[in-house]
Amino acid sequence: MNDEPPITTTGLNLRALFDRHIEGAFVPKAKSSAMHLLIQFPVDLVDGGDADYMLHHARAFAERVFGDEAIFADRVDRDETSQRVVDLFLAPRYMKTTKRESKPAVSTTHHLKLLAAKHGEKPLPFGYGRALQTALFEYMRDEMKLDGVERGKAKVVAGQDWKSAEQQRAEELASLTTRAKAGIDQAERDKAAVYADRVEMERQQRDREAAFLAEQLKAARQHDDRDRALAERERQADRRDEDNKARDTVAEERERAIAAREANVAMAVARAEIAWREAEHARIALDAARQTAQRNVEDSARNRAAARKELAAAEVDRVRAAAERDANTTERNRIEAQRKLNEVQLALLARGADDAAGLELRPLGDRFSMRKAKMRPHEQIAYEAGWSAPLMKLARRLADAMEQLRHHARRLLKREQELNDRDAALTAREQDDDRDRRARASEHAAALADLDRRARALAIREEAAAVRAAEADSRIAYAEAKEAEASREIVRHNRWSLAVDAVIDHPDWIDVTGNTIRLDRNAAATIDPKLVANLQETPPNWAINVILARLDVADRHSLAEEHESDAARSRQQLAELISRAGHVLTSDQQKVVAEVQAAVNRSTAAAQAWNAARDAGR
């Protein structure tokens, strides 16, 4: 509610505007010569603050239905809760054409009949209303281009659907409460959905981290396998070194053996020389000794040659073992360097997996890219160095996962922002609804107090009505008992009616004494036994009266027949007397005789007519 003045293009003096509008037109003497048309625009499709827009389309719609000379006043109230209602005041003019003339006239039904016929509705008030609903829907759909507009639903039952202000306030308060609850529920559902999305994102993040850790663990295991393989190769190289050392030891032992052999040979040579000198002194005596010494010399020469060959072979083995030891050392150094490079590259990827480090790990074709400016010097060296195929695959998968994570994070951030905006709008709407609810609650409290007063009065009336209803129920029960008794009496009377009809034309069959009817024995054999049994019961008064009246009528009829017989004889005698005395009567006497004969004839005709009517009635 506010104090804003209404918006109008015509003014607000309806009487003056109406008088000026119908000036010069024929206004029939009908119940109404003007109509008040209210147009309600959809709340969700039209801005309630744009009154000029609504007023323009309301006038355009009315002119489309009732013509250009229909509206004499318009108004859009701004001091009401509903801001989307336009009031139009119409007195539609048209050219009324008769056989004698054409003249402007005012009619509130002329255009409505045409509209009802256009939309296939009956030319009755409810048909006019349906046609207006359809025309307004088509205008909003085709001219205003309101997406989602729907035609008003038809009434389920016929009749008035007017509601009091108290009912409308109660329904509006209930609607606001329902909308507020629905908004709170929707907000709770949205928060739950956001929480579920966050939980799902965290789960996906944990899954990705677990997958990443699994990949790292797998790579570490592979690295450990490679380390174990290198350690095994080192152990093999150590074993080869030990073998080479053993071979060197063997070679040294061989060298020492050769040296020992050489020493022995030298000693043998010395001994041989001593022996030769001795042999020289005793050549003849020691020929056998000299030959033996010569053989020993030859054996020593052969042994020296064999030792030299073994020494050469041992030197070759020592050189080969030294070369293998150098190769193993080089391979060990290369593997150690590759391991350290892999460790630096894995650490670099681990830092790249955190966007806070600023490395911006992103996929690039079948490889990946990172910002070198954010790298440390040793990381730049490792980044520019060659990447093994497993690490390149791991880095590419990690870059794809980070890109998807960033995409989901952006979506989640956008969703959170939308939810925050919706929460803010919902909060503002709830505050507006709360203020409106409090305002309506005060009105509703007053209305409820009035309703309580009315309810108390209604309770008093209901108590009085309950007393009257109880009295009515007792009267109804009494009436129902009377009705049952009357029904039994009717059945009884019907049986007596049949019995009376059976004997009414035969008064000679019955005899009435007091309240007893006696039936002639011979007559009882000719009628229905049920009727005979019924006649033996105590008859109702009317049956006694009817039978007594019929017996009286029969007696009187018998008496009348006797009188008629006497009258007939008297007429015959009078006629014979007149016939005999006719020639001696004067003219005056003849006139009297004629009048007497006419009277006799009339009496005779009346008696015959009465007898005929009596017979017909019987």
KELOBA-446523 format. One line per field, with one value per residue (C-alpha): residue number from 1; x, y, z. Coordinates in nm, 2 decimals. Layout:
n	c(NUM|...)
u	c(X|...)
v	c(Y|...)
w	c(Z|...)
% end
This chain:
n	c(1|2|3|4|5|6|7|8|9|10|11|12|13|14|15|16|17|18|19|20|21|22|23|24|25|26|27|28|29|30|31|32|33|34|35|36|37|38|39|40|41|42|43|44|45|46|47|48|49|50|51|52|53|54|55|56|57|58|59|60|61|62|63|64|65|66|67|68|69|70|71|72|73|74|75|76|77|78|79|80|81|82|83|84|85|86|87|88|89|90|91|92|93|94|95|96|97|98|99|100|101|102|103|104|105|106|107|108|109|110|111|112|113|114|115|116|117|118|119|120|121|122|123|124|125|126|127|128|129|130|131|132|133|134|135|136|137|138|139|140|141|142|143|144|145|146|147|148|149|150|151|152|153|154|155|156|157|158|159|160|161|162|163|164|165|166|167|168|169|170|171|172|173|174|175|176|177|178|179|180|181|182|183|184|185|186|187|188|189|190|191|192|193|194|195|196|197|198|199|200|201|202|203|204|205|206|207|208|209|210|211|212|213|214|215|216|217|218|219|220|221|222|223|224|225|226|227|228|229|230|231|232|233|234|235|236|237|238|239|240|241|242|243|244|245|246|247|248|249|250|251|252|253|254|255|256|257|258|259|260|261|262|263|264|265|266|267|268|269|270|271|272|273|274|275|276|277|278|279|280|281|282|283|284|285|286|287|288|289|290|291|292|293|294|295|296|297|298|299|300|301|302|303|304|305|306|307|308|309|310|311|312|313|314|315|316|317|318|319|320|321|322|323|324|325|326|327|328|329|330|331|332|333|334|335|336|337|338|339|340|341|342|343|344|345|346|347|348|349|350|351|352|353|354|355|356|357|358|359|360|361|362|363|364|365|366|367|368|369|370|371|372|373|374|375|376|377|378|379|380|381|382|383|384|385|386|387|388|389|390|391|392|393|394|395|396|397|398|399|400|401|402|403|404|405|406|407|408|409|410|411|412|413|414|415|416|417|418|419|420|421|422|423|424|425|426|427|428|429|430|431|432|433|434|435|436|437|438|439|440|441|442|443|444|445|446|447|448|449|450|451|452|453|454|455|456|457|458|459|460|461|462|463|464|465|466|467|468|469|470|471|472|473|474|475|476|477|478|479|480|481|482|483|484|485|486|487|488|489|490|491|492|493|494|495|496|497|498|499|500|501|502|503|504|505|506|507|508|509|510|511|512|513|514|515|516|517|518|519|520|521|522|523|524|525|526|527|528|529|530|531|532|533|534|535|536|537|538|539|540|541|542|543|544|545|546|547|548|549|550|551|552|553|554|555|556|557|558|559|560|561|562|563|564|565|566|567|568|569|570|571|572|573|574|575|576|577|578|579|580|581|582|583|584|585|586|587|588|589|590|591|592|593|594|595|596|597|598|599|600|601|602|603|604|605|606|607|608|609|610|611|612|613|614|615|616|617|618)
u	c(0.00|0.12|-0.01|0.07|-0.20|-0.36|-0.24|-0.50|-0.52|-0.88|-0.93|-1.12|-1.47|-1.66|-2.00|-1.88|-1.67|-1.97|-2.21|-1.97|-1.91|-2.27|-2.37|-2.56|-2.61|-2.92|-2.90|-3.16|-3.35|-3.17|-3.04|-2.69|-2.55|-2.18|-1.95|-1.64|-1.37|-1.08|-0.78|-0.53|-0.19|0.03|0.24|0.54|0.54|0.47|0.65|0.41|0.60|0.54|0.19|0.20|0.29|-0.01|-0.25|-0.15|-0.21|-0.53|-0.68|-0.56|-0.73|-1.06|-1.06|-0.99|-1.31|-1.55|-1.43|-1.26|-1.56|-1.60|-1.36|-1.47|-1.23|-0.93|-0.72|-0.42|-0.43|-0.09|-0.20|-0.30|-0.10|-0.17|0.02|-0.09|-0.46|-0.60|-0.96|-1.14|-1.49|-1.68|-1.99|-1.95|-2.10|-2.20|-2.43|-2.77|-2.95|-3.32|-3.56|-3.62|-3.28|-2.92|-2.81|-2.53|-2.63|-2.48|-2.49|-2.30|-2.39|-2.37|-1.99|-2.00|-2.25|-2.02|-1.72|-1.91|-2.02|-1.66|-1.53|-1.82|-1.97|-2.34|-2.47|-2.51|-2.32|-2.10|-2.04|-1.93|-1.69|-1.53|-1.50|-1.33|-1.09|-1.00|-0.96|-0.74|-0.52|-0.48|-0.39|-0.12|0.02|0.01|0.04|0.23|0.44|0.44|0.62|0.45|0.12|-0.17|-0.55|-0.75|-0.89|-1.26|-1.48|-1.54|-1.89|-2.14|-2.24|-2.08|-1.72|-1.71|-1.51|-1.52|-1.23|-1.17|-1.15|-0.92|-0.69|-0.69|-0.61|-0.34|-0.18|-0.19|-0.05|0.23|0.31|0.31|0.54|0.77|0.79|0.84|1.12|1.28|1.25|1.39|1.68|1.74|1.73|1.97|2.20|2.17|2.25|2.55|2.67|2.61|2.80|3.08|3.09|3.09|3.37|3.57|3.51|3.62|3.92|4.00|3.96|4.19|4.44|4.42|4.46|4.75|4.90|4.84|5.02|5.30|5.31|5.32|5.59|5.77|5.73|5.86|6.14|6.20|6.20|6.45|6.65|6.64|6.74|7.02|7.12|7.11|7.32|7.55|7.56|7.64|7.91|8.04|8.03|8.21|8.45|8.50|8.54|8.79|8.96|8.96|9.10|9.36|9.44|9.46|9.68|9.89|9.91|10.00|10.26|10.39|10.39|10.57|10.81|10.85|10.90|11.15|11.32|11.32|11.45|11.71|11.80|11.80|12.02|12.25|12.25|12.30|12.59|12.73|12.66|12.82|13.12|13.13|13.06|13.34|13.56|13.41|13.28|13.31|13.17|12.87|12.75|12.43|12.39|12.46|12.20|11.94|12.03|11.99|11.64|11.56|11.67|11.44|11.15|11.22|11.22|10.89|10.74|10.86|10.70|10.37|10.38|10.44|10.13|9.92|10.05|9.94|9.60|9.56|9.66|9.39|9.13|9.24|9.21|8.86|8.75|8.87|8.68|8.36|8.41|8.44|8.13|7.93|8.04|7.93|7.59|7.55|7.62|7.38|7.10|7.16|7.15|6.83|6.68|6.76|6.62|6.30|6.27|6.30|6.05|5.80|5.85|5.79|5.47|5.36|5.41|5.23|4.93|4.88|4.75|4.87|5.23|5.15|5.31|4.98|5.02|4.82|4.79|4.96|4.90|5.04|5.27|5.22|5.33|5.43|5.54|5.92|5.92|5.77|6.03|6.34|6.67|6.71|6.34|6.40|6.69|6.47|6.18|6.40|6.57|6.42|6.11|6.08|5.76|5.60|5.66|5.54|5.22|5.18|5.24|4.99|4.72|4.79|4.75|4.42|4.30|4.40|4.23|3.91|3.94|3.98|3.67|3.47|3.60|3.49|3.15|3.12|3.23|2.97|2.71|2.80|2.78|2.44|2.32|2.46|2.26|1.96|2.00|2.03|1.72|1.54|1.64|1.52|1.20|1.16|1.21|0.95|0.72|0.78|0.69|0.39|0.30|0.32|0.10|-0.14|-0.12|-0.24|-0.53|-0.58|-0.59|-0.86|-1.04|-1.00|-1.14|-1.44|-1.46|-1.45|-1.74|-1.93|-1.84|-1.98|-2.29|-2.31|-2.26|-2.55|-2.76|-2.64|-2.75|-3.09|-3.10|-3.00|-3.29|-3.52|-3.38|-3.45|-3.81|-3.84|-3.70|-3.97|-4.23|-4.10|-4.11|-4.47|-4.55|-4.39|-4.60|-4.91|-4.81|-4.77|-5.11|-5.25|-5.10|-5.27|-5.59|-5.56|-5.52|-5.82|-6.02|-5.92|-6.05|-6.37|-6.39|-6.38|-6.64|-6.87|-6.83|-6.93|-7.26|-7.34|-7.56|-7.74|-7.91|-8.13|-7.82|-7.72|-7.87|-7.71|-7.77|-7.56|-7.20|-7.27|-7.33|-7.50|-7.48|-7.75|-7.65|-7.73|-7.55|-7.23|-7.20|-7.18|-6.89|-6.53|-6.47|-6.21|-6.48|-6.72|-6.46|-6.39|-6.76|-6.77|-6.51|-6.60|-6.65|-6.53|-6.78|-6.76|-6.85|-7.15|-7.25|-7.21|-7.41|-7.68|-7.69|-7.72|-8.00|-8.17|-8.12|-8.26|-8.57|-8.61|-8.57|-8.84|-9.06|-8.98|-9.07|-9.40|-9.46|-9.37|-9.61|-9.88|-9.78|-9.79|-10.13|-10.24|-10.10|-10.28|-10.60|-10.55|-10.48|-10.80|-10.99|-10.86|-10.93|-11.29|-11.34|-11.15|-11.46|-11.63|-11.33|-11.31|-11.00|-10.87|-10.92|-10.74|-10.45|-10.44|-10.46|-10.17|-9.96|-10.04|-9.94|-9.62|-9.53|-9.61|-9.39|-9.11|-9.14|-9.14|-8.83|-8.65|-8.73|-8.61|-8.28|-8.22|-8.28|-8.04|-7.77|-7.83|-7.78|-7.47|-7.33|-7.40)
v	c(0.00|0.35|0.71|0.73|0.88|0.67|0.70|0.79|0.94|1.06|1.20|1.06|1.24|0.94|1.10|1.40|1.17|0.94|1.22|1.37|1.03|0.94|1.28|1.26|0.88|0.67|0.52|0.24|0.22|-0.09|-0.20|-0.07|0.15|0.13|-0.14|-0.16|-0.38|-0.49|-0.64|-0.84|-0.88|-1.19|-1.13|-1.32|-1.19|-0.81|-0.55|-0.40|-0.08|0.01|0.14|0.32|0.00|-0.19|0.10|0.11|-0.26|-0.26|0.02|-0.15|-0.48|-0.30|-0.11|-0.43|-0.59|-0.30|-0.05|0.28|0.46|0.24|0.38|0.69|0.66|0.46|0.43|0.23|0.24|0.27|0.27|-0.10|-0.41|-0.55|-0.33|-0.51|-0.43|-0.17|-0.03|0.06|0.22|0.15|0.26|0.10|0.31|0.17|0.26|0.12|0.06|0.01|0.01|0.38|0.52|0.47|0.64|0.61|0.41|0.27|-0.10|-0.31|-0.64|-0.56|-0.62|-0.91|-1.10|-1.06|-1.18|-1.48|-1.58|-1.55|-1.78|-2.03|-1.93|-1.88|-1.52|-1.53|-1.37|-1.67|-1.70|-1.34|-1.40|-1.71|-1.52|-1.23|-1.47|-1.63|-1.29|-1.15|-1.47|-1.43|-1.06|-1.13|-1.42|-1.26|-0.88|-0.85|-1.16|-1.29|-1.62|-1.87|-1.69|-1.93|-1.88|-1.86|-2.19|-2.25|-2.25|-2.60|-2.52|-2.26|-1.97|-1.69|-1.73|-1.40|-1.40|-1.17|-0.95|-1.17|-1.48|-1.32|-1.19|-1.54|-1.70|-1.44|-1.49|-1.87|-1.82|-1.60|-1.85|-2.13|-1.93|-1.84|-2.21|-2.31|-2.05|-2.17|-2.53|-2.45|-2.27|-2.57|-2.79|-2.56|-2.56|-2.93|-2.96|-2.72|-2.93|-3.24|-3.09|-2.99|-3.33|-3.48|-3.24|-3.33|-3.69|-3.65|-3.45|-3.72|-3.98|-3.78|-3.73|-4.10|-4.18|-3.94|-4.08|-4.43|-4.33|-4.17|-4.48|-4.70|-4.48|-4.49|-4.86|-4.88|-4.65|-4.87|-5.17|-4.99|-4.90|-5.26|-5.36|-5.11|-5.23|-5.59|-5.48|-5.30|-5.61|-5.81|-5.56|-5.59|-5.96|-5.92|-5.69|-5.95|-6.21|-5.98|-5.93|-6.30|-6.34|-6.07|-6.26|-6.58|-6.40|-6.26|-6.60|-6.73|-6.46|-6.55|-6.91|-6.82|-6.61|-6.90|-7.12|-6.88|-6.86|-7.24|-7.24|-6.99|-7.20|-7.50|-7.31|-7.22|-7.57|-7.68|-7.45|-7.57|-7.92|-7.84|-7.70|-8.00|-8.21|-8.02|-8.13|-8.47|-8.50|-8.85|-8.94|-8.71|-8.77|-8.90|-8.60|-8.36|-8.53|-8.50|-8.13|-8.08|-8.23|-8.01|-7.71|-7.80|-7.86|-7.52|-7.35|-7.51|-7.42|-7.06|-7.04|-7.18|-6.93|-6.65|-6.76|-6.78|-6.43|-6.29|-6.45|-6.31|-5.96|-5.98|-6.08|-5.80|-5.54|-5.68|-5.67|-5.31|-5.22|-5.38|-5.20|-4.87|-4.95|-5.04|-4.72|-4.52|-4.69|-4.65|-4.28|-4.24|-4.42|-4.21|-3.89|-4.01|-4.10|-3.76|-3.60|-3.80|-3.69|-3.33|-3.37|-3.55|-3.27|-3.02|-3.20|-3.21|-2.83|-2.79|-2.98|-2.69|-2.37|-2.17|-2.23|-2.03|-2.29|-2.32|-2.69|-2.72|-2.97|-2.88|-3.12|-3.45|-3.29|-3.02|-2.67|-2.48|-2.13|-2.13|-1.79|-1.95|-2.24|-2.27|-2.29|-2.67|-2.71|-2.52|-2.75|-3.06|-2.91|-2.85|-3.19|-3.49|-3.65|-4.03|-4.17|-4.28|-3.94|-3.76|-3.97|-3.90|-3.53|-3.51|-3.70|-3.47|-3.16|-3.29|-3.36|-3.01|-2.85|-3.05|-2.95|-2.58|-2.61|-2.77|-2.52|-2.23|-2.40|-2.45|-2.09|-1.97|-2.19|-2.07|-1.71|-1.78|-1.94|-1.65|-1.41|-1.63|-1.64|-1.26|-1.22|-1.48|-1.30|-0.97|-1.13|-1.30|-0.96|-0.80|-1.09|-1.07|-0.70|-0.77|-1.07|-0.85|-0.59|-0.85|-1.03|-0.72|-0.69|-1.06|-1.04|-0.77|-0.98|-1.29|-1.09|-1.00|-1.36|-1.47|-1.24|-1.36|-1.72|-1.67|-1.52|-1.81|-2.06|-1.90|-1.92|-2.28|-2.37|-2.22|-2.39|-2.72|-2.67|-2.60|-2.89|-3.12|-2.98|-3.03|-3.39|-3.46|-3.31|-3.50|-3.82|-3.74|-3.66|-3.98|-4.18|-3.99|-4.06|-4.43|-4.43|-4.24|-4.49|-4.77|-4.57|-4.52|-4.89|-4.95|-4.69|-4.82|-5.17|-5.02|-4.80|-5.12|-5.29|-4.99|-4.97|-5.34|-5.30|-4.93|-5.01|-5.29|-5.13|-5.44|-5.65|-5.47|-5.36|-5.10|-5.12|-4.88|-4.94|-5.28|-5.36|-5.69|-5.84|-6.06|-6.42|-6.47|-6.15|-6.27|-6.56|-6.32|-6.09|-6.12|-6.31|-6.05|-5.78|-6.00|-6.04|-5.66|-5.59|-5.79|-5.56|-5.24|-4.99|-4.63|-4.35|-4.23|-4.58|-4.59|-4.24|-4.33|-4.65|-4.48|-4.19|-4.45|-4.63|-4.29|-4.21|-4.55|-4.49|-4.15|-4.28|-4.54|-4.27|-4.05|-4.33|-4.37|-4.00|-4.01|-4.29|-4.09|-3.78|-3.98|-4.11|-3.75|-3.62|-3.89|-3.81|-3.44|-3.50|-3.70|-3.44|-3.16|-3.37|-3.42|-3.06|-2.89|-2.79|-2.63|-2.42|-2.05|-1.89|-1.78|-2.13|-2.28|-2.05|-2.17|-2.53|-2.46|-2.32|-2.61|-2.86|-2.67|-2.67|-3.04|-3.11|-2.91|-3.10|-3.42|-3.32|-3.21|-3.54|-3.73|-3.53|-3.58|-3.95|-3.96|-3.77|-3.99|-4.30|-4.16|-4.07|-4.41)
w	c(0.00|-0.08|-0.15|-0.52|-0.74|-1.01|-1.37|-1.63|-1.98|-1.96|-1.61|-1.31|-1.33|-1.46|-1.47|-1.68|-1.90|-1.96|-2.03|-2.29|-2.44|-2.51|-2.63|-2.95|-2.93|-2.86|-2.51|-2.47|-2.14|-2.01|-1.68|-1.77|-2.04|-1.93|-1.81|-1.59|-1.75|-1.53|-1.71|-1.49|-1.65|-1.56|-1.26|-1.38|-1.74|-1.71|-1.52|-1.27|-1.25|-1.62|-1.59|-1.93|-2.10|-1.93|-2.00|-2.36|-2.42|-2.21|-2.43|-2.75|-2.65|-2.55|-2.88|-3.07|-2.91|-2.86|-3.13|-3.12|-2.96|-2.65|-2.38|-2.20|-1.89|-1.79|-1.47|-1.33|-0.95|-0.78|-0.42|-0.42|-0.35|-0.70|-0.95|-1.27|-1.29|-1.54|-1.50|-1.82|-1.83|-2.15|-2.32|-2.66|-2.95|-3.29|-3.58|-3.52|-3.85|-3.89|-4.19|-4.15|-4.03|-3.91|-3.59|-3.33|-3.03|-2.71|-2.63|-2.38|-2.55|-2.93|-2.96|-2.70|-2.91|-3.21|-3.01|-2.87|-3.22|-3.34|-3.07|-3.08|-2.75|-2.65|-2.65|-2.27|-1.99|-1.93|-2.30|-2.32|-2.03|-2.20|-2.53|-2.35|-2.18|-2.52|-2.69|-2.41|-2.43|-2.81|-2.77|-2.51|-2.71|-3.06|-3.00|-2.67|-2.75|-2.39|-2.38|-2.15|-2.13|-2.07|-2.10|-1.79|-1.68|-1.72|-1.40|-1.27|-1.15|-1.26|-1.04|-0.86|-0.74|-0.55|-0.23|0.07|0.17|0.47|0.25|0.00|0.28|0.43|0.09|0.02|0.36|0.30|-0.05|0.08|0.36|0.10|-0.13|0.15|0.26|-0.10|-0.14|0.18|0.07|-0.27|-0.10|0.12|-0.19|-0.37|-0.07|-0.05|-0.42|-0.39|-0.09|-0.29|-0.58|-0.35|-0.19|-0.55|-0.65|-0.34|-0.41|-0.77|-0.65|-0.40|-0.67|-0.90|-0.62|-0.54|-0.91|-0.93|-0.61|-0.75|-1.07|-0.86|-0.65|-0.96|-1.11|-0.77|-0.77|-1.13|-1.02|-0.72|-0.96|-1.18|-0.87|-0.76|-1.11|-1.10|-0.75|-0.89|-1.18|-0.94|-0.72|-1.04|-1.13|-0.77|-0.80|-1.13|-0.96|-0.69|-0.96|-1.13|-0.79|-0.74|-1.09|-1.01|-0.69|-0.89|-1.14|-0.86|-0.71|-1.05|-1.08|-0.74|-0.84|-1.16|-0.96|-0.72|-1.02|-1.17|-0.83|-0.82|-1.18|-1.08|-0.79|-1.01|-1.26|-0.98|-0.86|-1.22|-1.26|-0.93|-1.04|-1.38|-1.21|-1.00|-1.31|-1.48|-1.20|-1.20|-1.56|-1.59|-1.25|-1.28|-1.64|-1.52|-1.29|-1.58|-1.80|-1.52|-1.47|-1.84|-1.83|-1.53|-1.73|-2.01|-1.77|-1.61|-1.96|-2.04|-1.70|-1.75|-2.09|-1.95|-1.66|-1.90|-2.10|-1.79|-1.69|-2.02|-1.99|-1.64|-1.77|-2.04|-1.78|-1.55|-1.84|-1.93|-1.57|-1.53|-1.85|-1.72|-1.39|-1.56|-1.78|-1.46|-1.29|-1.59|-1.61|-1.23|-1.26|-1.56|-1.37|-1.06|-1.27|-1.44|-1.10|-0.97|-1.28|-1.25|-0.88|-0.98|-1.26|-1.03|-0.77|-1.05|-1.16|-0.79|-0.77|-1.10|-0.96|-0.72|-0.90|-0.61|-0.73|-1.05|-1.28|-1.48|-1.59|-1.91|-2.20|-2.52|-2.80|-2.70|-2.45|-2.18|-2.09|-1.77|-1.69|-1.67|-1.50|-1.19|-1.19|-0.98|-1.17|-1.12|-1.21|-1.54|-1.62|-1.54|-1.74|-2.05|-2.02|-2.19|-2.03|-2.03|-2.20|-1.87|-1.71|-2.02|-2.02|-1.64|-1.69|-1.99|-1.79|-1.49|-1.72|-1.85|-1.50|-1.39|-1.69|-1.61|-1.24|-1.34|-1.56|-1.28|-1.04|-1.26|-1.30|-0.93|-0.86|-1.11|-0.96|-0.61|-0.74|-0.89|-0.57|-0.37|-0.60|-0.56|-0.19|-0.18|-0.40|-0.19|0.13|-0.02|-0.13|0.21|0.37|0.14|0.20|0.57|0.57|0.35|0.57|0.89|0.73|0.61|0.95|1.13|0.88|0.91|1.29|1.27|1.02|1.24|1.53|1.32|1.21|1.57|1.65|1.36|1.45|1.80|1.66|1.41|1.70|1.88|1.56|1.51|1.86|1.80|1.47|1.64|1.88|1.59|1.41|1.70|1.72|1.35|1.38|1.64|1.43|1.13|1.34|1.44|1.08|0.96|1.22|1.10|0.75|0.82|1.00|0.71|0.47|0.66|0.66|0.29|0.23|0.45|0.28|-0.06|0.04|0.17|-0.15|-0.36|-0.13|-0.14|-0.52|-0.54|-0.34|-0.40|-0.70|-0.51|-0.21|-0.17|-0.09|0.23|0.55|0.79|1.16|1.37|1.27|1.12|0.76|0.68|0.34|0.19|0.19|-0.18|-0.28|-0.09|-0.33|-0.63|-0.53|-0.44|-0.11|0.00|-0.03|0.17|0.44|0.43|0.47|0.78|0.95|1.13|0.85|0.85|0.90|0.54|0.42|0.65|0.54|0.17|0.20|0.41|0.15|-0.13|0.05|0.11|-0.26|-0.35|-0.13|-0.27|-0.62|-0.55|-0.41|-0.71|-0.95|-0.77|-0.79|-1.16|-1.21|-1.03|-1.24|-1.56|-1.47|-1.38|-1.71|-1.89|-1.71|-1.77|-2.14|-2.17|-1.98|-2.20|-2.50|-2.40|-2.29|-2.56|-2.77|-2.48|-2.34|-2.39|-2.55|-2.21|-2.07|-2.37|-2.31|-1.94|-2.06|-2.31|-2.03|-1.81|-2.08|-2.15|-1.78|-1.76|-2.06|-1.91|-1.59|-1.77|-1.98|-1.66|-1.49|-1.78|-1.80|-1.42|-1.46|-1.75|-1.56|-1.25|-1.46|-1.63|-1.28|-1.15)
% end
